[in-house]
Amino acid sequence: MLPWISALLGYIFFRLPGALLGYFVGSLFSRMSEAPNGGIPFANRPAPLEFELNLLALSAVIIKSDGEAHKEELAFVRKFFITQYGPEHAQEIFQKFNAETKQQKQQLGTLTEYFNRRTRYATRLQLLHFLFGVADADGRICDAEVSKLQQIAQAFRILQPDYESIRAMFIKDTDQAYKILEVASDASPEAIKKAYRNMVKKYHPDRLKTKDPALIKGAQEKFRQVQEAYETLKKKHQF
Protein backbone atom coordinates (compact mmCIF):
# COMPACT_ATOMS: atom_id res chain seq x y z
CA MET A 1 0.00 0.00 0.00
CA LEU A 2 2.73 2.45 0.98
CA PRO A 3 4.60 2.03 -2.33
CA TRP A 4 1.46 2.96 -4.19
CA ILE A 5 0.97 6.06 -2.07
CA SER A 6 4.52 7.08 -2.85
CA ALA A 7 3.98 6.50 -6.56
CA LEU A 8 0.84 8.56 -6.58
CA LEU A 9 2.50 11.47 -4.84
CA GLY A 10 3.90 12.33 -8.25
CA TYR A 11 0.39 12.93 -9.48
CA ILE A 12 -0.05 15.72 -6.98
CA PHE A 13 2.50 17.80 -8.78
CA PHE A 14 0.61 17.32 -12.05
CA ARG A 15 -2.70 18.49 -10.66
CA LEU A 16 -4.37 15.09 -10.52
CA PRO A 17 -5.58 14.91 -6.93
CA GLY A 18 -8.56 12.84 -7.98
CA ALA A 19 -6.44 9.71 -8.36
CA LEU A 20 -4.94 10.12 -4.93
CA LEU A 21 -8.23 10.94 -3.27
CA GLY A 22 -9.90 8.01 -4.99
CA TYR A 23 -7.46 5.84 -3.08
CA PHE A 24 -8.27 7.60 0.17
CA VAL A 25 -11.99 7.01 -0.25
CA GLY A 26 -11.46 3.36 -1.06
CA SER A 27 -9.14 3.04 1.90
CA LEU A 28 -11.95 4.20 4.12
CA PHE A 29 -14.47 1.79 2.67
CA SER A 30 -12.15 -1.18 3.03
CA ARG A 31 -11.59 -0.38 6.69
CA MET A 32 -15.01 0.77 7.81
CA SER A 33 -16.14 -2.69 8.82
CA GLU A 34 -13.32 -2.93 11.35
CA ALA A 35 -12.58 0.68 12.29
CA PRO A 36 -13.52 1.63 15.88
CA ASN A 37 -14.08 5.28 14.95
CA GLY A 38 -16.75 5.92 12.39
CA GLY A 39 -17.08 2.26 11.45
CA ILE A 40 -20.20 0.17 11.18
CA PRO A 41 -21.51 -1.66 14.27
CA PHE A 42 -20.76 -5.39 14.05
CA ALA A 43 -24.41 -6.35 13.60
CA ASN A 44 -24.78 -3.91 10.72
CA ARG A 45 -21.64 -4.75 8.78
CA PRO A 46 -22.21 -5.12 5.04
CA ALA A 47 -22.30 -8.40 3.19
CA PRO A 48 -19.04 -9.53 1.50
CA LEU A 49 -18.12 -7.26 -1.43
CA GLU A 50 -21.13 -5.01 -0.76
CA PHE A 51 -19.05 -1.86 -0.32
CA GLU A 52 -16.83 -2.67 -3.28
CA LEU A 53 -19.73 -3.45 -5.62
CA ASN A 54 -21.62 -0.30 -4.69
CA LEU A 55 -18.50 1.81 -5.14
CA LEU A 56 -17.84 0.21 -8.52
CA ALA A 57 -21.47 0.72 -9.53
CA LEU A 58 -21.33 4.39 -8.57
CA SER A 59 -18.12 4.80 -10.58
CA ALA A 60 -19.87 3.14 -13.55
CA VAL A 61 -22.67 5.70 -13.32
CA ILE A 62 -20.14 8.47 -13.91
CA ILE A 63 -18.31 6.60 -16.66
CA LYS A 64 -21.54 6.01 -18.60
CA SER A 65 -23.04 9.45 -17.97
CA ASP A 66 -21.79 10.93 -21.26
CA GLY A 67 -22.92 7.92 -23.30
CA GLU A 68 -19.39 6.65 -23.89
CA ALA A 69 -17.07 4.60 -21.70
CA HIS A 70 -13.67 6.23 -22.16
CA LYS A 71 -10.72 3.87 -21.75
CA GLU A 72 -8.89 6.35 -19.50
CA GLU A 73 -11.79 6.40 -17.04
CA LEU A 74 -12.09 2.62 -17.08
CA ALA A 75 -8.35 2.31 -16.50
CA PHE A 76 -8.53 4.83 -13.66
CA VAL A 77 -11.16 2.81 -11.80
CA ARG A 78 -9.58 -0.55 -12.62
CA LYS A 79 -6.17 0.56 -11.37
CA PHE A 80 -7.75 1.86 -8.19
CA PHE A 81 -9.47 -1.43 -7.40
CA ILE A 82 -6.45 -3.56 -8.26
CA THR A 83 -4.13 -1.40 -6.19
CA GLN A 84 -6.50 -1.03 -3.28
CA TYR A 85 -7.79 -4.60 -2.98
CA GLY A 86 -5.06 -6.60 -4.71
CA PRO A 87 -5.27 -8.33 -8.13
CA GLU A 88 -7.08 -11.46 -6.92
CA HIS A 89 -9.71 -9.72 -4.82
CA ALA A 90 -10.19 -7.06 -7.48
CA GLN A 91 -10.77 -9.77 -10.07
CA GLU A 92 -13.38 -11.29 -7.77
CA ILE A 93 -15.10 -7.91 -7.53
CA PHE A 94 -15.06 -7.41 -11.30
CA GLN A 95 -16.40 -10.90 -11.95
CA LYS A 96 -19.22 -10.55 -9.45
CA PHE A 97 -20.05 -7.08 -10.80
CA ASN A 98 -20.17 -8.33 -14.40
CA ALA A 99 -22.15 -11.45 -13.50
CA GLU A 100 -24.68 -9.86 -11.17
CA THR A 101 -24.58 -6.13 -10.49
CA LYS A 102 -23.90 -5.04 -14.08
CA GLN A 103 -27.00 -6.89 -15.29
CA GLN A 104 -29.23 -4.96 -12.92
CA LYS A 105 -30.54 -1.48 -13.58
CA GLN A 106 -28.60 0.73 -11.21
CA GLN A 107 -30.82 3.08 -9.25
CA LEU A 108 -28.78 6.13 -8.34
CA GLY A 109 -30.99 6.86 -5.36
CA THR A 110 -30.36 3.40 -3.94
CA LEU A 111 -26.60 3.71 -4.39
CA THR A 112 -26.33 7.14 -2.82
CA GLU A 113 -28.59 6.23 0.08
CA TYR A 114 -26.37 3.23 0.76
CA PHE A 115 -23.40 5.54 1.36
CA ASN A 116 -25.55 8.12 3.17
CA ARG A 117 -26.39 5.50 5.79
CA ARG A 118 -22.77 4.42 6.27
CA THR A 119 -20.61 7.52 5.98
CA ARG A 120 -20.24 10.94 7.54
CA TYR A 121 -20.67 14.16 5.61
CA ALA A 122 -16.92 14.74 5.46
CA THR A 123 -16.46 11.31 3.89
CA ARG A 124 -19.13 11.97 1.27
CA LEU A 125 -17.17 15.07 0.31
CA GLN A 126 -14.19 12.75 -0.21
CA LEU A 127 -16.32 10.42 -2.30
CA LEU A 128 -17.59 13.26 -4.50
CA HIS A 129 -14.00 14.38 -5.01
CA PHE A 130 -13.10 10.84 -6.09
CA LEU A 131 -15.98 10.75 -8.60
CA PHE A 132 -14.81 14.03 -10.07
CA GLY A 133 -11.42 12.33 -10.45
CA VAL A 134 -13.07 9.48 -12.37
CA ALA A 135 -14.79 11.95 -14.70
CA ASP A 136 -11.55 13.90 -15.17
CA ALA A 137 -9.44 10.82 -15.96
CA ASP A 138 -9.80 11.39 -19.72
CA GLY A 139 -8.68 15.01 -19.35
CA ARG A 140 -12.11 16.59 -19.70
CA ILE A 141 -15.29 16.73 -17.64
CA CYS A 142 -18.20 17.20 -20.04
CA ASP A 143 -21.57 18.81 -19.30
CA ALA A 144 -23.32 15.44 -18.95
CA GLU A 145 -20.79 14.34 -16.35
CA VAL A 146 -21.12 17.61 -14.47
CA SER A 147 -24.89 17.18 -14.43
CA LYS A 148 -24.60 13.65 -13.04
CA LEU A 149 -22.05 14.70 -10.44
CA GLN A 150 -24.33 17.48 -9.29
CA GLN A 151 -27.19 15.00 -9.05
CA ILE A 152 -25.05 12.73 -6.90
CA ALA A 153 -23.98 15.66 -4.73
CA GLN A 154 -27.62 16.53 -4.10
CA ALA A 155 -28.44 12.92 -3.29
CA PHE A 156 -25.47 12.88 -0.88
CA ARG A 157 -27.06 15.96 0.76
CA ILE A 158 -23.93 17.97 0.04
CA LEU A 159 -24.44 21.70 0.37
CA GLN A 160 -24.26 23.67 -2.86
CA PRO A 161 -21.26 25.80 -1.77
CA ASP A 162 -19.34 22.60 -0.96
CA TYR A 163 -20.23 21.15 -4.34
CA GLU A 164 -19.11 24.31 -6.13
CA SER A 165 -15.85 24.29 -4.17
CA ILE A 166 -14.97 20.71 -5.18
CA ARG A 167 -16.11 21.36 -8.75
CA ALA A 168 -13.76 24.33 -8.96
CA MET A 169 -10.84 22.11 -7.95
CA PHE A 170 -11.27 20.25 -11.26
CA ILE A 171 -12.95 22.70 -13.63
CA LYS A 172 -10.89 25.84 -13.97
CA ASP A 173 -12.33 29.24 -14.79
CA THR A 174 -11.61 32.86 -13.96
CA ASP A 175 -13.46 32.60 -10.64
CA GLN A 176 -11.87 29.31 -9.61
CA ALA A 177 -10.11 30.60 -6.48
CA TYR A 178 -13.29 32.34 -5.30
CA LYS A 179 -15.35 29.20 -5.81
CA ILE A 180 -12.90 27.01 -3.93
CA LEU A 181 -13.14 29.37 -0.96
CA GLU A 182 -16.93 29.67 -1.46
CA VAL A 183 -17.00 33.46 -1.78
CA ALA A 184 -18.36 35.82 -4.41
CA SER A 185 -15.98 37.30 -7.00
CA ASP A 186 -16.53 40.75 -5.48
CA ALA A 187 -15.82 39.61 -1.93
CA SER A 188 -13.87 41.96 0.31
CA PRO A 189 -10.48 41.00 1.78
CA GLU A 190 -12.19 40.57 5.16
CA ALA A 191 -14.77 38.20 3.66
CA ILE A 192 -12.03 36.21 1.92
CA LYS A 193 -10.07 35.86 5.16
CA LYS A 194 -13.18 34.70 7.00
CA ALA A 195 -14.00 32.20 4.24
CA TYR A 196 -10.47 30.85 4.37
CA ARG A 197 -10.73 30.26 8.13
CA ASN A 198 -14.01 28.42 7.60
CA MET A 199 -12.50 26.23 4.88
CA VAL A 200 -9.54 25.38 7.11
CA LYS A 201 -11.99 24.08 9.71
CA LYS A 202 -14.03 22.18 7.11
CA TYR A 203 -11.08 20.37 5.53
CA HIS A 204 -8.98 19.85 8.63
CA PRO A 205 -7.96 16.16 8.89
CA ASP A 206 -9.54 15.97 12.34
CA ARG A 207 -12.95 16.36 10.71
CA LEU A 208 -12.64 12.79 9.46
CA LYS A 209 -12.18 11.50 13.03
CA THR A 210 -9.67 8.93 11.92
CA LYS A 211 -5.99 8.15 12.38
CA ASP A 212 -5.76 6.53 8.95
CA PRO A 213 -2.74 8.24 7.29
CA ALA A 214 -4.23 7.82 3.82
CA LEU A 215 -7.42 9.65 4.76
CA ILE A 216 -5.46 12.35 6.51
CA LYS A 217 -3.38 12.86 3.37
CA GLY A 218 -6.62 13.20 1.39
CA ALA A 219 -7.80 16.00 3.63
CA GLN A 220 -4.38 17.61 3.40
CA GLU A 221 -4.56 17.55 -0.41
CA LYS A 222 -7.86 19.43 -0.44
CA PHE A 223 -6.49 21.79 2.18
CA ARG A 224 -3.50 22.45 -0.09
CA GLN A 225 -5.87 23.54 -2.85
CA VAL A 226 -7.67 25.81 -0.40
CA GLN A 227 -4.35 27.38 0.58
CA GLU A 228 -3.38 27.92 -3.06
CA ALA A 229 -6.72 29.61 -3.73
CA TYR A 230 -6.22 31.85 -0.72
CA GLU A 231 -2.70 32.80 -1.77
CA THR A 232 -3.98 33.62 -5.27
CA LEU A 233 -6.59 35.99 -3.88
CA LYS A 234 -4.13 37.53 -1.44
CA LYS A 235 -1.89 38.50 -4.34
CA LYS A 236 -4.80 39.70 -6.45
CA HIS A 237 -6.25 41.91 -3.69
CA GLN A 238 -2.84 42.75 -2.18
CA PHE A 239 -3.63 42.09 1.45
N, C-alpha and C positions, 0 to 999 in steps of 0.2 A: 504493500500500500504506500509506504513512504517513498519508494522510488518513483512511483507514479506522480505523487504530489510534487516531487522535485522536478520531474519532467514537465509537468504542467505549469510550473512557475514561469517558464519561458513564455507561455501564452500571455501572461499578465502584461508583459512589456510590449505585446503586439495588440493590445486592446481586445482581448478575447476572454473576458472574465466569465462569460457564460459557460465555457467548458469546465473551468475550475469550479464554479458554483454548482454546476450540475453534479459534480462529484460530491460536493458538500451535502446537497440535498439527499442524494442516494445514500451517503454515509449515515445520515440520520435515520432514514427508513430502515436500513439494515440493522440498526442498533435499537430501534424503539422498543422492540419486544423484550429487550433485556436491560434497558437503561432505567436506573432508579429514579432519575429526574426527568419528568416529561414523558416517560414511557407509558405503555398500555398495561393496565392491571392484568395479572396473570389470567384471570377468568375471561378477559376480553381480548386476548391476543388473537391476531388474525390467523387464518388457515395458512398452511404452507404455500408460499409463492404469492399470497394474496397481495401484499404490498408491491412486489415486483411486477405482477401482471397489471395492476391498476396504474402503476407509474408508466409502464410501457404503453398501455392503452391511451393514457393521457398524452404521451409524447406522439403517438400515432395520430391523434386528433389534430395536433399542430402540423405534423408533416403532410397530412392530406388536406389541410384547410384551403390550399391554393389550387387544388385539383391535380397536383403533380407531386409525386414522391421524389424529391431531389436526392441524388446519391450522397451528397455531402451531409445532408441532414440524417439520412439513414446510417451513414458511417459514424456520425457524431454519437447517435444514440447507441449503436452497436458497440462502439469502443467503450462508452461509459459502462454498459452492463458487463462487458467482458472484464474490464479492469476492476470494476467494483466487486463483482461476485465471483470472478474466476471463470476461465473458459468452460469448464464442465457444467457449473451451475447456470451460467449464462445460457449455454446451449439448451439446458433443461427448460429454462424460462421461455426461450424462443420457440421451442417445440410445443410447449403447452399453449403458448399464446397462439401459434399458428393453427394448432389442432382444435382449440376450444374458443378462446377469447376472440380471436380474429374473425371467427365465423358469426359471432353475435353482433347485433347492432349496438354500438357503443352509445349509451345515453350520457351526455356530458353532465347532466345534473346528478346522475348517480355516481359518476367518478369524482366530481368535485365534493359532493357531500361525504363521500368516503374519507377524503382527506380532511374535510372540515371537522369531522368527528374525532380525528386522531392526531391532529396537529394544532399547535398554537398559531396565533396570528403571525408572529415573527417568522415562523417556519414556512407559512404559506407565502410570505414575501420572498423567501429563498426559492421556493418552488416556482413562483412566477418568474423569477430571474432566470432560473434554469430553462424554463420553457421559451423565454425570449432567446436564450442561447441556442436552443434547438432551431428556432426559426431563423436565426442569424447565421447558422452554420454554412449556408451556401453563399454568404456575403451580402444578402439582401433580405429585408423583411418587407414583404409585399402588403398591400392594403387588406387582402383577405386574411392574412396571418395576424395582422394588427387587430382586425375585427374579432377574430376568434380569441386572441389573447385578452382583449378587453372583456369579452364575454366570460372567460374563465376567471378573470380578476373579480368581476361582479359576483360570480357564483361563489368565489372564495371569500366574499364579503370584505374585499380589500377596498379601502377608501380611495376615492378618485385621485387625490393628491399623491398618494403613495404609488398608485398605478402610473401616473404621469411621470413621477420621479424615476421609476425603474425603466419606463419606456424611453426616457431621455438618455439613459445610460447606453442605449443601443442605437437609437435613431437620432442622429445629430441634426440640429438646426441652429439658427441664430440665437434662439432662446434656451439652448440646451442647459447652460449653467443655472439659469433661473428655475427651470423646470425640475432639475435635480434637487435644488434646495426648496422647491415648492413655494416660490414667491413670484409675484408679477414682474414683468420686465421693467416696470417703472418704480420698483420698490426702492425705498430709501436705504442708505447705508445701515441705519439702525434696524430696519426690518430685515435686512439681509443677515446681519449679525445674530438677531434673535432666531431667524430660521435656521441658521447654521447650528446654533446651540441645541435647538429642538431635534435636528437631524442627527447630531452626535448622540443624543440620548436614544433615539429610535434605533440606530444601527450599532449601538455599543454591543460588543460580544456578550455582555452579561444579560442582555435581553433574551438570549436563547436559553439561559439557565442550563448550561451544559459545560462540561470540561473537555468535550471532544475537540481536539486541536484542529481537525478539519473544518468543523462548523465555525469555530472561532476565526479561522483564516477566511472563511466566506464572509463573515460580518466585517472583517478588516478590509476585505477587497471593496465592498460597497462603501465603507467608510472612507477609503482612499479616494474613490470617485467623488464623494461629497467634499472632501478636502480640496481636491483639484478644482471643483466648481466654485468653491468659496474663494480660493486664491485667484481664479480668473476674474471674479467679480470685484475682488479687492483691488486688483490692478486697474480694472476698467473704471471703477468709481474713485480710485485713489484714496482709499481710507486705510 
